[in-house]
Amino acid sequence: MTTITEKPEAFSLFLNCFTFRLAKGIKLRNENDKYKIISTSPMRIISINRALYELINQLITGHKLYELIGNKPASEKKSISISILSLISKGYLELECTHECSGVENYPFVTVVIPVKDRRDEIRDCLNSLAQLDYPQDKLEIIVVDDGSTDDTAQVVGTFDVRLIRQPISRGPAFCRNIGVKEANGEIVAFIDSDCTSNPVWLKQLIPYFAFDGIGAIGGFVKNYYSKSQLDKYESVCSSLNMGNRILFDRDSRSSFYVPTCNLLVRKDIFNTVNGFKDGMHLGEDVDFCWRMRNLGHFLIYVPTGTVAHKHRNELSKMLKRKYEYGTSESDLYNCHNEKEKVFPAPIYATLSFIVLLLMGIYGKPILISIILVLICIEYISKLRILIHIKEIELKPITLLWAIVKNTFSTYYYFSFHIIRYYIIPVTIICLLFPPVWKGMAIILLIPAVVNYYQKKPEINFFSFLIFFIMEHLSYQIGVFAGCLKIKSFRCYSLRFKM
C-alpha cells in the first residue's frame, strides 16, 4: 500500500499533462529588452522579467512545463508555479489538461472521506458513483464516517466495499471529516458529501494540478443533480457551490477565496499542518479551513473540472433556510479572520457615473444621461492620452471606447449586486419613507438580475429568475445581519474601496 511517507516527486510528472496558449486579445512583447504582457480588454500592460517572458514563449510554442522546470530547485519551481497560475487566473494564459497523460504508476494513493447522517438513499447513490471511478483500485480507499445516524444508513454503507467508522453521537461533519483523515492512508484526501455523486474521472481530472508547487488543496466543479423544477433550473446556474467556468487562484491571503468541501482534494500532510477543520463549526468550516491553509502559505486552486453533482435543497423553504444559515456564518468567519478584507473596485469615473444613474432613476430626469456620456468621454480622453505616450497597445478608437463602456457597466454591476446582497431591507425602508427612491431601487435590482440572467442563461423565464434571485439574497442578508447581532460585530460589512 502506498502511504503519505512515500516521495511525492511523481506529482511533478503531471506537469506533462498541461498545454498552454495566450488568451484571446493578449500579446507577448519584447522591445529593447523590455518584456511585457499586453491586454486590450481590459486595457493592461504588465512588465515581466526576461526569464518569465522566455518561459511563456516556450510554453505557448509547445514545450512541456516539466521539461522546463523539472530540475530546478523547489523554491524556484514554486515561484514559477505562482506566476503561471496567476497569469491563468487573470485571463492572460489559457491552460488545457489531458488527465490521461501520466502512467498509472504516477497516480498517488487517495482516500475519499464522506461524512453522513441519516441519508441512506443519498449515501447509496454516492457510493454507487464512487464504485465507477476510473482510478487505480490499488491506490484508492473510501472511508465513510457515520455521524450518529438513527436510520439504517450504516447498514446501507455496509453493503459496499468501503470502510465504515461509526460515531455513537452526532458531532457534526467537520468532526467526522477530521476522524476520517486520521484513519486515512492516502497521500491525498478527497472530500465529497453524502448527497453528492462523482463523475468517473473526478479524481483523474483534479490530481494533476498538485504538480504545481505550493498547491495544498484543489476544488473542482459542482453541478446540480436535479434539473426538473423551476427552482432546480435556477440553482443549476446560481448555486453558491458552483464556482464558475474558469480557473481561480489568488495568492493574496487577505482575499476571501475558498472552495466548498463537497468537492475538495487536500494533501494530507498539509491538512495536518493546518490542524484540519474546526470541530465546533457546523457552518462555514470549509471557508475557515481554506483561509487558515492559505494564511500558512499553502495555495488553493479551483478548476472547472473534476465534477461532482450535488443534490441541492429543491424545496423553496429549505433552500431559503440554507441561504439564511450561510449568511449567519459570514459574520463568524470575518470576526475570526481579522486579516480578511472586502476590496471593492470603484474606478472614479465609473463610480460617479453610477451615482448619476441612480439620481436619473430617482428624479426621472433622462437629461442626466448626458453627464454619464461626459464622464465616459473624459475617461476616454485620459486613456487615449496614455496610449499615445506609451505606444504599446494598438487599439482602434472604437475598441477603446467599447472597453471603457464595458468597464463602466461592470462597475454598475458590482455596486448593484453588493446592495442587493446586503442592503435590500434598509433600501426598501428608505423607499417606503421616500417613494421616489423606488425608481432608483428598480435600477439597482434589475442590473445584477439582468446580467446574471443573460450570462448564466437559466432555462426559466426572467420573471421566475428575478423572484428566486430576490428571495435568495434577501434570505442571505437577513442571516448576515442576524449573525452580526449575535456576536455583536459588524466587521463583515466593512469595505475597502480600490480606485
Beta strands, then each sheet from edge to edge (+ up, - down):
strand 1: 18-22
strand 2: 26-31
strand 3: 34-40
strand 4: 43-48
strand 5: 93-97
strand 6: 110-116
strand 7: 140-147
strand 8: 163-167
strand 9: 188-192
strand 10: 196-198
strand 11: 215-219
strand 12: 222-224
strand 13: 248-249
strand 14: 263-267
strand 15: 299-302
strand 16: 308-310
strand 17: 342-345
strand 18: 495-498
sheet 1: 1+ 5-
sheet 2: 2+ 3- 4+
sheet 3: 8+ 7+ 6+ 9+ 14- 11+ 15+ 13-
sheet 4: 10+ 16- 12-
sheet 5: 17+ 18+
end
